[in-house]
Amino acid sequence: MVLRVMMVDSSYEARRDIDSKIKWVENDFELVGEANNGEEALALLPHVSPHVIFTEIRMPKMDGITFIETAKKRWSDIKYVIVSNYDNFEYLRQAMRVGAYDYILKPVKAEEINQVLLRAKFEIETGIRKFF
């Protein structure tokens, strides 16, 4: 299977940094969409059908927590991964409350982001939850 990935971050540079660290071809991952904030992401979601969404927490118009909370009502099977500059317990707690799949700190490490995607892919393919 090809794992479809979407990125939601108000920083174009941050999206390019993540993009450059993912092993797209060798792991059968595909970038299907990008958005600058949660509102744009909600509008794009029905058109791209991602398996995994990377989202920042702090963005204009709609933050990542509100985005996940809103999107999960309609797209509960998507794995929402927070990618943030903020090493903040309260943000992590909010992410857990809305059902985030994982929380990765920026700058992202190639190994970490690829492992999260491989774990998500394994879980989708097998239906078996794989813990860290």
Kinemage of the C-alpha trace (Angstrom):
@kinemage 1
@onewidth
@group {chain A} dominant
@subgroup {mainchain}
@vectorlist {calphas} color= white
{ca met a 1} P 0.000 0.000 0.000
{ca val a 2} L 1.022 3.596 -0.540
{ca leu a 3} L 0.707 5.686 2.642
{ca arg a 4} L -0.858 9.071 1.821
{ca val a 5} L 0.506 11.985 3.874
{ca met a 6} L -0.701 15.576 4.290
{ca met a 7} L 1.163 18.460 5.956
{ca val a 8} L -0.474 21.381 7.770
{ca asp a 9} L 1.903 24.134 8.881
{ca ser a 10} L 1.873 27.904 8.412
{ca ser a 11} L 5.606 27.810 7.673
{ca tyr a 12} L 6.539 26.830 4.115
{ca glu a 13} L 10.135 26.261 5.291
{ca ala a 14} L 8.978 23.857 8.005
{ca arg a 15} L 6.976 21.869 5.447
{ca arg a 16} L 10.024 21.695 3.153
{ca asp a 17} L 12.204 20.561 6.070
{ca ile a 18} L 9.810 17.705 6.870
{ca asp a 19} L 9.498 16.849 3.179
{ca ser a 20} L 13.279 16.599 2.797
{ca lys a 21} L 13.594 14.118 5.683
{ca ile a 22} L 10.932 11.640 4.654
{ca lys a 23} L 12.001 8.645 2.568
{ca trp a 24} L 9.043 8.911 0.214
{ca val a 25} L 9.947 6.500 -2.569
{ca glu a 26} L 11.688 3.715 -0.678
{ca asn a 27} L 8.889 3.477 1.930
{ca asp a 28} L 5.926 3.927 -0.442
{ca phe a 29} L 4.823 7.215 1.096
{ca glu a 30} L 3.089 9.896 -0.978
{ca leu a 31} L 2.584 13.586 -0.199
{ca val a 32} L -1.039 14.259 -1.172
{ca gly a 33} L -1.582 17.783 0.126
{ca glu a 34} L -0.358 20.784 2.066
{ca ala a 35} L -2.199 23.527 3.935
{ca asn a 36} L -1.187 26.692 5.796
{ca asn a 37} L -3.686 26.293 8.639
{ca gly a 38} L -6.498 24.128 9.974
{ca glu a 39} L -9.213 25.852 7.939
{ca glu a 40} L -7.392 25.188 4.657
{ca ala a 41} L -6.711 21.619 5.757
{ca leu a 42} L -10.395 20.935 6.486
{ca ala a 43} L -11.318 22.187 3.008
{ca leu a 44} L -8.620 20.017 1.395
{ca leu a 45} L -9.219 16.797 3.355
{ca pro a 46} L -12.138 15.364 1.344
{ca his a 47} L -10.146 15.754 -1.865
{ca val a 48} L -6.889 14.056 -0.806
{ca ser a 49} L -7.916 11.288 1.647
{ca pro a 50} L -4.685 11.080 3.674
{ca his a 51} L -3.813 8.260 6.058
{ca val a 52} L -1.527 10.513 8.142
{ca ile a 53} L -1.564 14.268 8.758
{ca phe a 54} L 1.357 16.188 10.219
{ca thr a 55} L 0.137 19.396 11.842
{ca glu a 56} L 1.705 22.240 13.793
{ca ile a 57} L -0.100 23.356 16.956
{ca arg a 58} L 0.144 27.140 16.622
{ca met a 59} L -1.168 28.455 13.305
{ca pro a 60} L -3.313 31.411 12.264
{ca lys a 61} L -7.090 31.009 11.705
{ca met a 62} L -7.322 27.510 13.217
{ca asp a 63} L -4.700 25.902 15.440
{ca gly a 64} L -3.669 22.261 15.243
{ca ile a 65} L -5.591 21.122 18.333
{ca thr a 66} L -8.858 22.613 17.069
{ca phe a 67} L -8.129 21.196 13.624
{ca ile a 68} L -7.633 17.658 14.979
{ca glu a 69} L -10.693 17.910 17.212
{ca thr a 70} L -12.847 19.096 14.289
{ca ala a 71} L -11.427 16.729 11.670
{ca lys a 72} L -11.672 13.641 13.900
{ca lys a 73} L -15.464 14.015 14.001
{ca arg a 74} L -15.630 13.163 10.297
{ca trp a 75} L -12.271 11.460 9.621
{ca ser a 76} L -11.586 9.412 12.749
{ca asp a 77} L -9.354 6.847 11.003
{ca ile a 78} L -6.683 9.381 10.036
{ca lys a 79} L -3.562 9.391 12.205
{ca tyr a 80} L -2.906 12.986 13.319
{ca val a 81} L 0.710 13.737 14.254
{ca ile a 82} L 1.666 17.005 15.920
{ca val a 83} L 4.984 18.426 14.698
{ca ser a 84} L 5.816 21.409 16.870
{ca asn a 85} L 8.480 23.791 18.109
{ca tyr a 86} L 6.895 23.652 21.551
{ca asp a 87} L 8.268 21.237 24.135
{ca asn a 88} L 5.330 22.071 26.365
{ca phe a 89} L 3.526 19.607 28.607
{ca glu a 90} L 0.182 21.406 28.257
{ca tyr a 91} L 0.331 21.150 24.454
{ca leu a 92} L 1.190 17.468 24.705
{ca arg a 93} L -1.696 16.945 27.097
{ca gln a 94} L -4.120 18.741 24.759
{ca ala a 95} L -2.835 16.647 21.855
{ca met a 96} L -3.518 13.456 23.806
{ca arg a 97} L -7.002 14.641 24.757
{ca val a 98} L -8.001 15.148 21.122
{ca gly a 99} L -6.487 11.830 20.072
{ca ala a 100} L -3.207 12.764 18.393
{ca tyr a 101} L -1.271 9.736 17.174
{ca asp a 102} L 2.145 11.152 18.061
{ca tyr a 103} L 3.974 14.369 18.989
{ca ile a 104} L 7.285 15.214 17.291
{ca leu a 105} L 9.487 18.185 18.128
{ca lys a 106} L 11.032 20.436 15.478
{ca pro a 107} L 13.511 20.383 14.005
{ca val a 108} L 12.375 16.903 13.029
{ca lys a 109} L 14.852 14.074 12.871
{ca ala a 110} L 14.693 11.965 9.719
{ca glu a 111} L 14.769 8.680 11.626
{ca glu a 112} L 11.980 9.729 13.991
{ca ile a 113} L 9.569 10.986 11.332
{ca asn a 114} L 10.117 7.943 9.110
{ca gln a 115} L 9.587 5.602 12.071
{ca val a 116} L 6.258 7.268 12.870
{ca leu a 117} L 5.145 6.825 9.250
{ca leu a 118} L 6.325 3.209 9.093
{ca arg a 119} L 4.498 2.435 12.349
{ca ala a 120} L 1.306 4.052 11.004
{ca lys a 121} L 1.614 2.110 7.751
{ca phe a 122} L 2.103 -1.174 9.625
{ca glu a 123} L -0.955 -0.512 11.800
{ca ile a 124} L -3.137 0.366 8.806
{ca glu a 125} L -2.011 -2.704 6.841
{ca thr a 126} L -2.345 -5.194 9.696
{ca gly a 127} L -4.916 -3.649 12.019
{ca ile a 128} L -2.462 -4.304 14.867
{ca arg a 129} L -1.561 -1.402 17.153
{ca lys a 130} L 2.222 -1.112 17.398
{ca phe a 131} L 3.601 0.762 20.374
{ca phe a 132} L 6.929 2.542 20.511
